Amino acid sequence: MISGIVKDAHATVNVQFRLPNLPDFTIEFVIDTGFTDYLCLPPEAVVLLGLPLLYEHLQI
């Protein structure tokens, strides 16, 4: 069971990542009811997890 909290009017859940030989780290996610099979991660997490970067969102 996954539990989370409502923060700033958004449902959120914390996901903890464990990688070999690295310290654990947690990322807070906002629950998207229109989920489309993609998970948005910070670039640092993508690199740490060794995942392919599919799209990079540039903040203005």
PDB file of N, CA, C, O and CB in Angstrom:
ATOM      1  N   MET A   1       0.838  -1.170   0.000  1.00  0.00           N
ATOM      2  CA  MET A   1       0.000   0.000   0.000  1.00  0.00           C
ATOM      3  C   MET A   1       0.892   1.245   0.000  1.00  0.00           C
ATOM      4  O   MET A   1       1.872   1.323   0.741  1.00  0.00           O
ATOM      5  CB  MET A   1      -0.958  -0.009   1.216  1.00  0.00           C
ATOM      6  N   ILE A   2       0.540   2.194  -0.826  1.00  0.00           N
ATOM      7  CA  ILE A   2       1.260   3.457  -0.892  1.00  0.00           C
ATOM      8  C   ILE A   2       0.417   4.508  -0.197  1.00  0.00           C
ATOM      9  O   ILE A   2      -0.778   4.628  -0.464  1.00  0.00           O
ATOM     10  CB  ILE A   2       1.573   3.865  -2.368  1.00  0.00           C
ATOM     11  N   SER A   3       1.033   5.266   0.690  1.00  0.00           N
ATOM     12  CA  SER A   3       0.303   6.353   1.341  1.00  0.00           C
ATOM     13  C   SER A   3       1.044   7.661   1.091  1.00  0.00           C
ATOM     14  O   SER A   3       2.258   7.677   0.885  1.00  0.00           O
ATOM     15  CB  SER A   3       0.143   6.088   2.871  1.00  0.00           C
ATOM     16  N   GLY A   4       0.308   8.731   1.113  1.00  0.00           N
ATOM     17  CA  GLY A   4       0.889  10.038   0.866  1.00  0.00           C
ATOM     18  C   GLY A   4       0.159  11.092   1.663  1.00  0.00           C
ATOM     19  O   GLY A   4      -0.588  10.786   2.593  1.00  0.00           O
ATOM     20  N   ILE A   5       0.382  12.331   1.292  1.00  0.00           N
ATOM     21  CA  ILE A   5      -0.257  13.444   1.982  1.00  0.00           C
ATOM     22  C   ILE A   5      -0.734  14.455   0.945  1.00  0.00           C
ATOM     23  O   ILE A   5      -0.327  14.416  -0.216  1.00  0.00           O
ATOM     24  CB  ILE A   5       0.717  14.107   3.003  1.00  0.00           C
ATOM     25  N   VAL A   6      -1.596  15.353   1.384  1.00  0.00           N
ATOM     26  CA  VAL A   6      -2.006  16.474   0.540  1.00  0.00           C
ATOM     27  C   VAL A   6      -1.172  17.670   0.972  1.00  0.00           C
ATOM     28  O   VAL A   6      -1.148  18.041   2.145  1.00  0.00           O
ATOM     29  CB  VAL A   6      -3.560  16.772   0.659  1.00  0.00           C
ATOM     30  N   LYS A   7      -0.488  18.266  -0.001  1.00  0.00           N
ATOM     31  CA  LYS A   7       0.415  19.381   0.275  1.00  0.00           C
ATOM     32  C   LYS A   7       0.152  20.457  -0.769  1.00  0.00           C
ATOM     33  O   LYS A   7       0.237  20.191  -1.968  1.00  0.00           O
ATOM     34  CB  LYS A   7       1.923  18.925   0.259  1.00  0.00           C
ATOM     35  N   ASP A   8      -0.163  21.656  -0.329  1.00  0.00           N
ATOM     36  CA  ASP A   8      -0.467  22.756  -1.247  1.00  0.00           C
ATOM     37  C   ASP A   8      -1.555  22.364  -2.240  1.00  0.00           C
ATOM     38  O   ASP A   8      -1.455  22.672  -3.428  1.00  0.00           O
ATOM     39  CB  ASP A   8       0.795  23.186  -1.997  1.00  0.00           C
ATOM     40  N   ALA A   9      -2.586  21.690  -1.759  1.00  0.00           N
ATOM     41  CA  ALA A   9      -3.741  21.256  -2.554  1.00  0.00           C
ATOM     42  C   ALA A   9      -3.399  20.201  -3.603  1.00  0.00           C
ATOM     43  O   ALA A   9      -4.170  20.003  -4.542  1.00  0.00           O
ATOM     44  CB  ALA A   9      -4.358  22.444  -3.235  1.00  0.00           C
ATOM     45  N   HIS A  10      -2.265  19.523  -3.467  1.00  0.00           N
ATOM     46  CA  HIS A  10      -1.875  18.447  -4.381  1.00  0.00           C
ATOM     47  C   HIS A  10      -1.625  17.178  -3.575  1.00  0.00           C
ATOM     48  O   HIS A  10      -1.013  17.214  -2.508  1.00  0.00           O
ATOM     49  CB  HIS A  10      -0.608  18.838  -5.204  1.00  0.00           C
ATOM     50  N   ALA A  11      -2.113  16.047  -4.106  1.00  0.00           N
ATOM     51  CA  ALA A  11      -1.813  14.761  -3.484  1.00  0.00           C
ATOM     52  C   ALA A  11      -0.378  14.402  -3.822  1.00  0.00           C
ATOM     53  O   ALA A  11       0.008  14.403  -4.991  1.00  0.00           O
ATOM     54  CB  ALA A  11      -2.802  13.646  -3.959  1.00  0.00           C
ATOM     55  N   THR A  12       0.417  14.091  -2.795  1.00  0.00           N
ATOM     56  CA  THR A  12       1.828  13.767  -3.013  1.00  0.00           C
ATOM     57  C   THR A  12       2.186  12.446  -2.350  1.00  0.00           C
ATOM     58  O   THR A  12       1.544  12.016  -1.392  1.00  0.00           O
ATOM     59  CB  THR A  12       2.727  14.887  -2.477  1.00  0.00           C
ATOM     60  N   VAL A  13       3.217  11.819  -2.879  1.00  0.00           N
ATOM     61  CA  VAL A  13       3.746  10.589  -2.306  1.00  0.00           C
ATOM     62  C   VAL A  13       5.269  10.652  -2.409  1.00  0.00           C
ATOM     63  O   VAL A  13       5.811  11.121  -3.410  1.00  0.00           O
ATOM     64  CB  VAL A  13       3.171   9.316  -3.037  1.00  0.00           C
ATOM     65  N   ASN A  14       5.949  10.181  -1.377  1.00  0.00           N
ATOM     66  CA  ASN A  14       7.410  10.112  -1.387  1.00  0.00           C
ATOM     67  C   ASN A  14       7.842   8.716  -1.800  1.00  0.00           C
ATOM     68  O   ASN A  14       7.334   7.721  -1.283  1.00  0.00           O
ATOM     69  CB  ASN A  14       7.997  10.478   0.003  1.00  0.00           C
ATOM     70  N   VAL A  15       8.779   8.646  -2.732  1.00  0.00           N
ATOM     71  CA  VAL A  15       9.315   7.366  -3.194  1.00  0.00           C
ATOM     72  C   VAL A  15      10.799   7.336  -2.860  1.00  0.00           C
ATOM     73  O   VAL A  15      11.553   8.235  -3.235  1.00  0.00           O
ATOM     74  CB  VAL A  15       9.073   7.159  -4.734  1.00  0.00           C
ATOM     75  N   GLN A  16      11.206   6.291  -2.151  1.00  0.00           N
ATOM     76  CA  GLN A  16      12.608   6.145  -1.775  1.00  0.00           C
ATOM     77  C   GLN A  16      13.313   5.237  -2.778  1.00  0.00           C
ATOM     78  O   GLN A  16      12.810   4.169  -3.128  1.00  0.00           O
ATOM     79  CB  GLN A  16      12.740   5.579  -0.338  1.00  0.00           C
ATOM     80  N   PHE A  17      14.470   5.673  -3.229  1.00  0.00           N
ATOM     81  CA  PHE A  17      15.269   4.920  -4.183  1.00  0.00           C
ATOM     82  C   PHE A  17      16.497   4.370  -3.470  1.00  0.00           C
ATOM     83  O   PHE A  17      17.126   5.064  -2.673  1.00  0.00           O
ATOM     84  CB  PHE A  17      15.677   5.804  -5.392  1.00  0.00           C
ATOM     85  N   ARG A  18      16.829   3.123  -3.763  1.00  0.00           N
ATOM     86  CA  ARG A  18      18.016   2.476  -3.195  1.00  0.00           C
ATOM     87  C   ARG A  18      18.857   1.944  -4.339  1.00  0.00           C
ATOM     88  O   ARG A  18      18.401   1.131  -5.142  1.00  0.00           O
ATOM     89  CB  ARG A  18      17.629   1.327  -2.204  1.00  0.00           C
ATOM     90  N   LEU A  19      20.083   2.413  -4.399  1.00  0.00           N
ATOM     91  CA  LEU A  19      21.009   1.997  -5.445  1.00  0.00           C
ATOM     92  C   LEU A  19      22.238   1.378  -4.807  1.00  0.00           C
ATOM     93  O   LEU A  19      22.649   1.800  -3.725  1.00  0.00           O
ATOM     94  CB  LEU A  19      21.403   3.189  -6.348  1.00  0.00           C
ATOM     95  N   PRO A  20      22.831   0.390  -5.450  1.00  0.00           N
ATOM     96  CA  PRO A  20      24.024  -0.233  -4.899  1.00  0.00           C
ATOM     97  C   PRO A  20      25.145   0.796  -4.721  1.00  0.00           C
ATOM     98  O   PRO A  20      25.400   1.616  -5.603  1.00  0.00           O
ATOM     99  CB  PRO A  20      24.491  -1.381  -5.805  1.00  0.00           C
ATOM    100  N   ASN A  21      25.793   0.736  -3.588  1.00  0.00           N
ATOM    101  CA  ASN A  21      26.967   1.565  -3.274  1.00  0.00           C
ATOM    102  C   ASN A  21      26.702   3.062  -3.287  1.00  0.00           C
ATOM    103  O   ASN A  21      27.638   3.850  -3.418  1.00  0.00           O
ATOM    104  CB  ASN A  21      28.058   1.267  -4.242  1.00  0.00           C
ATOM    105  N   LEU A  22      25.448   3.468  -3.153  1.00  0.00           N
ATOM    106  CA  LEU A  22      25.091   4.881  -3.085  1.00  0.00           C
ATOM    107  C   LEU A  22      24.122   5.092  -1.929  1.00  0.00           C
ATOM    108  O   LEU A  22      23.402   4.169  -1.549  1.00  0.00           O
ATOM    109  CB  LEU A  22      24.468   5.367  -4.424  1.00  0.00           C
ATOM    110  N   PRO A  23      24.096   6.302  -1.365  1.00  0.00           N
ATOM    111  CA  PRO A  23      23.114   6.550  -0.303  1.00  0.00           C
ATOM    112  C   PRO A  23      21.691   6.570  -0.869  1.00  0.00           C
ATOM    113  O   PRO A  23      21.474   6.958  -2.017  1.00  0.00           O
ATOM    114  CB  PRO A  23      23.421   7.884   0.412  1.00  0.00           C
ATOM    115  N   ASP A  24      20.730   6.147  -0.046  1.00  0.00           N
ATOM    116  CA  ASP A  24      19.332   6.211  -0.452  1.00  0.00           C
ATOM    117  C   ASP A  24      18.940   7.663  -0.673  1.00  0.00           C
ATOM    118  O   ASP A  24      19.494   8.565  -0.044  1.00  0.00           O
ATOM    119  CB  ASP A  24      18.414   5.549   0.605  1.00  0.00           C
ATOM    120  N   PHE A  25      17.975   7.889  -1.577  1.00  0.00           N
ATOM    121  CA  PHE A  25      17.440   9.235  -1.741  1.00  0.00           C
ATOM    122  C   PHE A  25      15.947   9.134  -2.005  1.00  0.00           C
ATOM    123  O   PHE A  25      15.464   8.138  -2.543  1.00  0.00           O
ATOM    124  CB  PHE A  25      18.159   9.993  -2.894  1.00  0.00           C
ATOM    125  N   THR A  26      15.222  10.179  -1.617  1.00  0.00           N
ATOM    126  CA  THR A  26      13.777  10.212  -1.733  1.00  0.00           C
ATOM    127  C   THR A  26      13.371  11.357  -2.645  1.00  0.00           C
ATOM    128  O   THR A  26      13.939  12.447  -2.583  1.00  0.00           O
ATOM    129  CB  THR A  26      13.116  10.351  -0.348  1.00  0.00           C
ATOM    130  N   ILE A  27      12.377  11.099  -3.497  1.00  0.00           N
ATOM    131  CA  ILE A  27      11.813  12.132  -4.363  1.00  0.00           C
ATOM    132  C   ILE A  27      10.329  12.215  -4.070  1.00  0.00           C
ATOM    133  O   ILE A  27       9.642  11.196  -4.006  1.00  0.00           O
ATOM    134  CB  ILE A  27      12.077  11.829  -5.878  1.00  0.00           C
ATOM    135  N   GLU A  28       9.835  13.436  -3.891  1.00  0.00           N
ATOM    136  CA  GLU A  28       8.410  13.656  -3.671  1.00  0.00           C
ATOM    137  C   GLU A  28       7.724  13.824  -5.030  1.00  0.00           C
ATOM    138  O   GLU A  28       8.143  14.643  -5.847  1.00  0.00           O
ATOM    139  CB  GLU A  28       8.166  14.906  -2.759  1.00  0.00           C
ATOM    140  N   PHE A  29       6.673  13.045  -5.262  1.00  0.00           N
ATOM    141  CA  PHE A  29       5.922  13.097  -6.511  1.00  0.00           C
ATOM    142  C   PHE A  29       4.523  13.630  -6.266  1.00  0.00           C
ATOM    143  O   PHE A  29       3.920  13.346  -5.231  1.00  0.00           O
ATOM    144  CB  PHE A  29       5.856  11.712  -7.163  1.00  0.00           C
ATOM    145  N   VAL A  30       4.006  14.399  -7.208  1.00  0.00           N
ATOM    146  CA  VAL A  30       2.607  14.811  -7.190  1.00  0.00           C
ATOM    147  C   VAL A  30       1.836  13.759  -7.977  1.00  0.00           C
ATOM    148  O   VAL A  30       2.226  13.394  -9.086  1.00  0.00           O
ATOM    149  CB  VAL A  30       2.407  16.263  -7.798  1.00  0.00           C
ATOM    150  N   ILE A  31       0.738  13.272  -7.397  1.00  0.00           N
ATOM    151  CA  ILE A  31      -0.072  12.248  -8.040  1.00  0.00           C
ATOM    152  C   ILE A  31      -0.853  12.890  -9.190  1.00  0.00           C
ATOM    153  O   ILE A  31      -1.566  13.875  -8.995  1.00  0.00           O
ATOM    154  CB  ILE A  31      -1.037  11.570  -7.015  1.00  0.00           C
ATOM    155  N   ASP A  32      -0.712  12.330 -10.370  1.00  0.00           N
ATOM    156  CA  ASP A  32      -1.384  12.836 -11.567  1.00  0.00           C
ATOM    157  C   ASP A  32      -2.494  11.868 -11.942  1.00  0.00           C
ATOM    158  O   ASP A  32      -2.222  10.727 -12.314  1.00  0.00           O
ATOM    159  CB  ASP A  32      -0.379  13.019 -12.750  1.00  0.00           C
ATOM    160  N   THR A  33      -3.731  12.307 -11.848  1.00  0.00           N
ATOM    161  CA  THR A  33      -4.854  11.414 -12.160  1.00  0.00           C
ATOM    162  C   THR A  33      -4.971  11.150 -13.655  1.00  0.00           C
ATOM    163  O   THR A  33      -5.710  10.252 -14.060  1.00  0.00           O
ATOM    164  CB  THR A  33      -6.158  12.006 -11.640  1.00  0.00           C
ATOM    165  N   GLY A  34      -4.266  11.906 -14.479  1.00  0.00           N
ATOM    166  CA  GLY A  34      -4.246  11.674 -15.917  1.00  0.00           C
ATOM    167  C   GLY A  34      -2.977  10.974 -16.343  1.00  0.00           C
ATOM    168  O   GLY A  34      -2.456  11.246 -17.424  1.00  0.00           O
ATOM    169  N   PHE A  35      -2.466  10.073 -15.512  1.00  0.00           N
ATOM    170  CA  PHE A  35      -1.193   9.383 -15.744  1.00  0.00           C
ATOM    171  C   PHE A  35      -1.135   8.770 -17.135  1.00  0.00           C
ATOM    172  O   PHE A  35      -2.082   8.114 -17.571  1.00  0.00           O
ATOM    173  CB  PHE A  35      -0.979   8.297 -14.692  1.00  0.00           C
ATOM    174  N   THR A  36      -0.018   8.985 -17.835  1.00  0.00           N
ATOM    175  CA  THR A  36       0.118   8.529 -19.226  1.00  0.00           C
ATOM    176  C   THR A  36       1.316   7.606 -19.439  1.00  0.00           C
ATOM    177  O   THR A  36       1.913   7.604 -20.516  1.00  0.00           O
ATOM    178  CB  THR A  36       0.239   9.722 -20.146  1.00  0.00           C
ATOM    179  N   ASP A  37       1.666   6.828 -18.427  1.00  0.00           N
ATOM    180  CA  ASP A  37       2.742   5.837 -18.532  1.00  0.00           C
ATOM    181  C   ASP A  37       4.147   6.407 -18.446  1.00  0.00           C
ATOM    182  O   ASP A  37       5.106   5.659 -18.634  1.00  0.00           O
ATOM    183  CB  ASP A  37       2.609   5.104 -19.807  1.00  0.00           C
ATOM    184  N   TYR A  38       4.314   7.675 -18.176  1.00  0.00           N
ATOM    185  CA  TYR A  38       5.643   8.262 -18.030  1.00  0.00           C
ATOM    186  C   TYR A  38       5.804   8.834 -16.639  1.00  0.00           C
ATOM    187  O   TYR A  38       4.848   9.349 -16.060  1.00  0.00           O
ATOM    188  CB  TYR A  38       5.884   9.349 -19.088  1.00  0.00           C
ATOM    189  N   LEU A  39       7.002   8.747 -16.103  1.00  0.00           N
ATOM    190  CA  LEU A  39       7.321   9.273 -14.798  1.00  0.00           C
ATOM    191  C   LEU A  39       8.331  10.394 -14.973  1.00  0.00           C
ATOM    192  O   LEU A  39       9.361  10.215 -15.623  1.00  0.00           O
ATOM    193  CB  LEU A  39       7.864   8.165 -13.861  1.00  0.00           C
ATOM    194  N   CYS A  40       8.040  11.530 -14.403  1.00  0.00           N
ATOM    195  CA  CYS A  40       8.954  12.675 -14.506  1.00  0.00           C
ATOM    196  C   CYS A  40       9.906  12.658 -13.320  1.00  0.00           C
ATOM    197  O   CYS A  40       9.478  12.638 -12.166  1.00  0.00           O
ATOM    198  CB  CYS A  40       8.169  14.024 -14.560  1.00  0.00           C
ATOM    199  N   LEU A  41      11.184  12.666 -13.610  1.00  0.00           N
ATOM    200  CA  LEU A  41      12.210  12.667 -12.578  1.00  0.00           C
ATOM    201  C   LEU A  41      13.144  13.851 -12.785  1.00  0.00           C
ATOM    202  O   LEU A  41      13.326  14.315 -13.911  1.00  0.00           O
ATOM    203  CB  LEU A  41      13.001  11.341 -12.588  1.00  0.00           C
ATOM    204  N   PRO A  42      13.735  14.340 -11.695  1.00  0.00           N
ATOM    205  CA  PRO A  42      14.763  15.365 -11.853  1.00  0.00           C
ATOM    206  C   PRO A  42      15.950  14.781 -12.627  1.00  0.00           C
ATOM    207  O   PRO A  42      16.227  13.588 -12.513  1.00  0.00           O
ATOM    208  CB  PRO A  42      15.221  15.908 -10.467  1.00  0.00           C
ATOM    209  N   PRO A  43      16.650  15.601 -13.409  1.00  0.00           N
ATOM    210  CA  PRO A  43      17.792  15.096 -14.194  1.00  0.00           C
ATOM    211  C   PRO A  43      18.827  14.355 -13.351  1.00  0.00           C
ATOM    212  O   PRO A  43      19.422  13.381 -13.815  1.00  0.00           O
ATOM    213  CB  PRO A  43      18.467  16.243 -14.908  1.00  0.00           C
ATOM    214  N   GLU A  44      19.046  14.806 -12.124  1.00  0.00           N
ATOM    215  CA  GLU A  44      20.029  14.147 -11.250  1.00  0.00           C
ATOM    216  C   GLU A  44      19.614  12.712 -10.946  1.00  0.00           C
ATOM    217  O   GLU A  44      20.460  11.820 -10.890  1.00  0.00           O
ATOM    218  CB  GLU A  44      20.199  14.933  -9.937  1.00  0.00           C
ATOM    219  N   ALA A  45      18.307  12.483 -10.747  1.00  0.00           N
ATOM    220  CA  ALA A  45      17.817  11.133 -10.474  1.00  0.00           C
ATOM    221  C   ALA A  45      17.944  10.254 -11.704  1.00  0.00           C
ATOM    222  O   ALA A  45      18.266   9.071 -11.589  1.00  0.00           O
ATOM    223  CB  ALA A  45      16.362  11.172 -10.005  1.00  0.00           C
ATOM    224  N   VAL A  46      17.697  10.814 -12.877  1.00  0.00           N
ATOM    225  CA  VAL A  46      17.836  10.052 -14.132  1.00  0.00           C
ATOM    226  C   VAL A  46      19.272   9.561 -14.275  1.00  0.00           C
ATOM    227  O   VAL A  46      19.506   8.405 -14.627  1.00  0.00           O
ATOM    228  CB  VAL A  46      17.434  10.922 -15.364  1.00  0.00           C
ATOM    229  N   VAL A  47      20.222  10.434 -14.004  1.00  0.00           N
ATOM    230  CA  VAL A  47      21.642  10.064 -14.105  1.00  0.00           C
ATOM    231  C   VAL A  47      21.992   8.997 -13.074  1.00  0.00           C
ATOM    232  O   VAL A  47      22.628   7.999 -13.411  1.00  0.00           O
ATOM    233  CB  VAL A  47      22.545  11.305 -13.914  1.00  0.00           C
ATOM    234  N   LEU A  48      21.581   9.196 -11.808  1.00  0.00           N
ATOM    235  CA  LEU A  48      21.885   8.228 -10.747  1.00  0.00           C
ATOM    236  C   LEU A  48      21.300   6.848 -11.031  1.00  0.00           C
ATOM    237  O   LEU A  48      21.927   5.829 -10.740  1.00  0.00           O
ATOM    238  CB  LEU A  48      21.362   8.736  -9.417  1.00  0.00           C
ATOM    239  N   LEU A  49      20.093   6.820 -11.601  1.00  0.00           N
ATOM    240  CA  LEU A  49      19.442   5.547 -11.890  1.00  0.00           C
ATOM    241  C   LEU A  49      19.917   4.923 -13.201  1.00  0.00           C
ATOM    242  O   LEU A  49      19.583   3.775 -13.494  1.00  0.00           O
ATOM    243  CB  LEU A  49      17.948   5.740 -11.935  1.00  0.00           C
ATOM    244  N   GLY A  50      20.690   5.665 -13.987  1.00  0.00           N
ATOM    245  CA  GLY A  50      21.191   5.147 -15.259  1.00  0.00           C
ATOM    246  C   GLY A  50      20.087   4.976 -16.297  1.00  0.00           C
ATOM    247  O   GLY A  50      20.143   4.070 -17.128  1.00  0.00           O
ATOM    248  N   LEU A  51      19.089   5.845 -16.244  1.00  0.00           N
ATOM    249  CA  LEU A  51      17.957   5.757 -17.162  1.00  0.00           C
ATOM    250  C   LEU A  51      18.194   6.593 -18.414  1.00  0.00           C
ATOM    251  O   LEU A  51      18.962   7.555 -18.376  1.00  0.00           O
ATOM    252  CB  LEU A  51      16.674   6.207 -16.468  1.00  0.00           C
ATOM    253  N   PRO A  52      17.549   6.241 -19.517  1.00  0.00           N
ATOM    254  CA  PRO A  52      17.668   7.078 -20.713  1.00  0.00           C
ATOM    255  C   PRO A  52      16.847   8.350 -20.538  1.00  0.00           C
ATOM    256  O   PRO A  52      15.741   8.304 -19.999  1.00  0.00           O
ATOM    257  CB  PRO A  52      17.209   6.307 -21.975  1.00  0.00           C
ATOM    258  N   LEU A  53      17.370   9.463 -20.979  1.00  0.00           N
ATOM    259  CA  LEU A  53      16.647  10.724 -20.923  1.00  0.00           C
ATOM    260  C   LEU A  53      15.781  10.818 -22.172  1.00  0.00           C
ATOM    261  O   LEU A  53      16.297  10.928 -23.285  1.00  0.00           O
ATOM    262  CB  LEU A  53      17.626  11.943 -20.811  1.00  0.00           C
ATOM    263  N   LEU A  54      14.451  10.775 -21.984  1.00  0.00           N
ATOM    264  CA  LEU A  54      13.542  10.821 -23.121  1.00  0.00           C
ATOM    265  C   LEU A  54      13.208  12.252 -23.522  1.00  0.00           C
ATOM    266  O   LEU A  54      13.020  12.552 -24.701  1.00  0.00           O
ATOM    267  CB  LEU A  54      12.270  10.065 -22.800  1.00  0.00           C
ATOM    268  N   TYR A  55      13.137  13.123 -22.532  1.00  0.00           N
ATOM    269  CA  TYR A  55      12.737  14.506 -22.816  1.00  0.00           C
ATOM    270  C   TYR A  55      13.214  15.382 -21.671  1.00  0.00           C
ATOM    271  O   TYR A  55      13.050  15.016 -20.508  1.00  0.00           O
ATOM    272  CB  TYR A  55      11.185  14.630 -23.007  1.00  0.00           C
ATOM    273  N   GLU A  56      13.785  16.501 -21.969  1.00  0.00           N
ATOM    274  CA  GLU A  56      14.233  17.422 -20.929  1.00  0.00           C
ATOM    275  C   GLU A  56      13.382  18.676 -20.997  1.00  0.00           C
ATOM    276  O   GLU A  56      13.320  19.350 -22.025  1.00  0.00           O
ATOM    277  CB  GLU A  56      15.743  17.765 -21.086  1.00  0.00           C
ATOM    278  N   HIS A  57      12.728  18.978 -19.882  1.00  0.00           N
ATOM    279  CA  HIS A  57      11.878  20.164 -19.791  1.00  0.00           C
ATOM    280  C   HIS A  57      12.737  21.323 -19.320  1.00  0.00           C
ATOM    281  O   HIS A  57      13.384  21.234 -18.276  1.00  0.00           O
ATOM    282  CB  HIS A  57      10.668  19.931 -18.826  1.00  0.00           C
ATOM    283  N   LEU A  58      12.748  22.382 -20.059  1.00  0.00           N
ATOM    284  CA  LEU A  58      13.495  23.562 -19.673  1.00  0.00           C
ATOM    285  C   LEU A  58      12.579  24.512 -18.936  1.00  0.00           C
ATOM    286  O   LEU A  58      11.521  24.881 -19.446  1.00  0.00           O
ATOM    287  CB  LEU A  58      14.122  24.246 -20.897  1.00  0.00           C
ATOM    288  N   GLN A  59      12.979  24.915 -17.729  1.00  0.00           N
ATOM    289  CA  GLN A  59      12.175  25.860 -16.965  1.00  0.00           C
ATOM    290  C   GLN A  59      12.560  27.281 -17.363  1.00  0.00           C
ATOM    291  O   GLN A  59      13.737  27.599 -17.531  1.00  0.00           O
ATOM    292  CB  GLN A  59      12.363  25.643 -15.438  1.00  0.00           C
ATOM    293  N   ILE A  60      11.555  28.115 -17.508  1.00  0.00           N
ATOM    294  CA  ILE A  60      11.790  29.505 -17.906  1.00  0.00           C
ATOM    295  C   ILE A  60      11.635  30.401 -16.704  1.00  0.00           C
ATOM    296  O   ILE A  60      11.791  31.617 -16.817  1.00  0.00           O
ATOM    297  CB  ILE A  60      10.826  29.938 -19.029  1.00  0.00           C
TER     298      ILE A  60
END
